[in-house]
Amino acid sequence: MKEQLHNAKENFQWTILLRVAALFLSLSAAAILVVNKWPVYLVILLPIIAWQVYDFYRFHKKAQDEVEQFVEAIHYRDFSRYFDVKHAPQEVQSLRKGFNEINSTFKVISREKEMQYQYLQKILELVDTGILSYDTGNDEVGWMNESLKKMLETPYLRTIHSLDKKYPELHRELLPLRSGEHKVVSFNRDGNQFKFLLSATAFQTEGRIYKLIAFQNVSEALDENESEAWRKLLSVMTHEIMNSVAPISSLAETIHRQLDNSRSKVNPDQQSGFEDLLLGVETIQRRSEGLLKFAQTYRNLNKITQLNLSKIFVRDLFENLYQLMLPTLDKKGIEMEIVLKDPDLMLQADMNLVEQVLINLIVNAIEALKERQDPRIILSATVSSQGRVILKVADNGAGIGPELLDKIFIPFFSTRKSGSGIGLSLCKQIMMLHKGNIQVQSNPGEGTAFYLHF
């Protein structure tokens, strides 16, 4: 582009120099005629000088008009404008040619920048990370990608403070975030808890400072890491428990058998102490066997590592569950309602494992409905805006307190005295194997709903 500007400038300068030189020669000749008092020749020369002055003015005016048109085209980024060279006056042809070459160069640069912008925008729209930028001066949101719109279920944000209405906790944590800082933030959406990793950076353009925030959903990653940590812990614990308790159980059984065989040889006055000893050995044997069974049950958590995936109709899944649970539901007087708007809804999953998850959730719901006068369980299926199948098991039971919601998926933890704490842990592992997750909503006294996201 510098070369085109240089050529146009050089041609324009030469044209001016030639006109100035011609005018200078004419004026010099007129001066000589005046000094030598040759008025006849002066009368002939004066029209020529006048024409040269007019022609110089006309040339300058044309050049000025051409430059103004070119500047206007640049100002409005109208690089498609073409300056006609063929039909232009000779004196501005080189100027117009230079303008056309400059416009062509600008057009190429503009096209390349537009392609780069479109390419970058497509990349930002395809990534799973949500991205938002806003002006730190007036807090107006300049841009947010589709991933963030889906994450927040918000199609538009006018300012960054618009977040405060729907997600006050997210808005509160986001504002003080400094450039280069990272923070994990939890917030509630539709009763479900989500964890986002927020990363901030700042940039300046045209005298304005913008902050760029990246939102990465780390809920599933954290759940996966937590689940893996529990699996490793359970593997070590069950191994050590079984290795340590098995000899105790075997030895207690041997001692109990020997004591039982020696019962007839005990003196009547020692019978009371013998019975206490026998009862103590029986207790050791029973508790050690119970501990072995407990460890064996938890070992099952680590046995599920592969899925037998197939496409299944949700209606078939629900029908099987209904037939299986109907005797228990009738016995306890519990009504089960099935809601399935799309009878052709399908999901790709392991039929047996998904049934096990739903059975565990229904059994838990039955337990929660013990003292309800109108016990009811709702089994339903929907499709999310992201196209994910969501199965829901809801009850109108006692509910779960907010202080317990974060603990119910932890192995060994149970809200029931007779519970083993394995059911929901197993459900979570099965859902993670399906690359999905399980979420819970609950209000004490109103009921509980579990959501399986596939």
C-alpha positions, 0 to 999 in steps of 0.5 A: 500500500505504501508503494501505491501511495508513493507512486500516486504522490510522485505522479501528482507532484510531477504534474504540479511541477510541470504546470508551475514550470510552464506558468513560471516561464510564461510569467518570465516571458511577460516580464521580459515583454514589459521591460522591453515595451513590446505590448503587442506580444504581451497582449498575446501572452496574457490570455495564455497566462490567464488560461494557465492560472485557470487550468492550474486552479481547475487541476487543483480543484479536481485533485481536491475533489478526488482526494475528498471522495477518496477520504470519504470512501475511507471514512465510511470503509467503502472499499468497493468504490471504483474511480474511473481511470479510462474516462478521467482527465489525463491529469488525474488518471494517475491519482485515480489509479493510485486510489483504486490500488489503495482501495484494492489493498484495503479491501484485501486487508478488510476481507482477511480481518473479516475472515479472521474475525469470523473464524475466531467467533466460530471457534469461540462459539464451538468451545464448551467454555462460556465467554463474556466480555464487558466494558469496565467503564459502563459495565455494558456487556459487549459479547457472550458466546452460545455456551455461556447462554446455555450455561446460564439459560439467559439469551441476553445480558445488557450489563454485567449487573443483569446477572444479579437478578437471576444469579446473585451469588454468581454476580457477587463473586464475579465483580471483584475478580481481578485480571489473571485471577481464577476462582471456583464459584458455586451457584444454584440454577433451577434448584441444582448446584453448579460449580464454575471455574471463573478466569478473568483477563483485561484488555484495552482498545480504543481507550476503553478497558474491557474485562473478559471472563471465562466460565468453565463448568467443573461440576462433572470434573470435580465429581469424577475426581471425587468419585475416583478418590472414593473408589481408591479409598474403598478399595484399600479399606475393603481389602484391609478390612476383609484381610483383618476380619476374616481370620477373626471370624474364622477363629471365633467360629472355631472357638465357638464350636469348641466351647459348644462341644465342651458345654457338657463338661462344665461344672454347674457352678461355672455354667453362668460364666461359661454362658457369658463366654459363649455369648461373647464369642458368638457376638464376636463371630456375628459382628465380624461376619457382619463387617465382612458382609459390609466390606463385601457390599462396598466392594461392589462399588468398584466392580462396575467399570463397563457398560452394556450400552443399547438404545432403549425406549424410556416407555419400556424402562418405566413399564418394567419398573412399574410392574416390578414395584407395583406389589410393594406400592400397593401394599404401602398404599402409594400412588405412582404417576408416570409422565411421558409426553413423548412415547418414542423417547429413547436413550442410549444406556445400560438397561440393567444398571439404569433400572438399578438406579431407578429402583434405588431411588424409588425405594428411597422415596417409599421410605420417605413416604412412611408417614404421609397421608397421601403418598405419591411418587412421580416418574417422568422423562423430559429432554433438556434444551441441550438435547439431553434426556432427563429422568426424574423421580419425585416424591412428596415425602419428608424431604432432606434438609439443606445441611444434608444435601451435599452429603447424601452421595458420599459412601457410608453416609445414610439418613436412615438408621438401617441404611448402608449408605451405598445406594446413592453412591452406587447411583452416582457412579453408574450415572458417571459411567454413562457420562451423565450426572445425578442431581437432587432438589429437596425441601423439608416437608415438601418432598424430594426430586432426583434428576438423572441427566444422560 
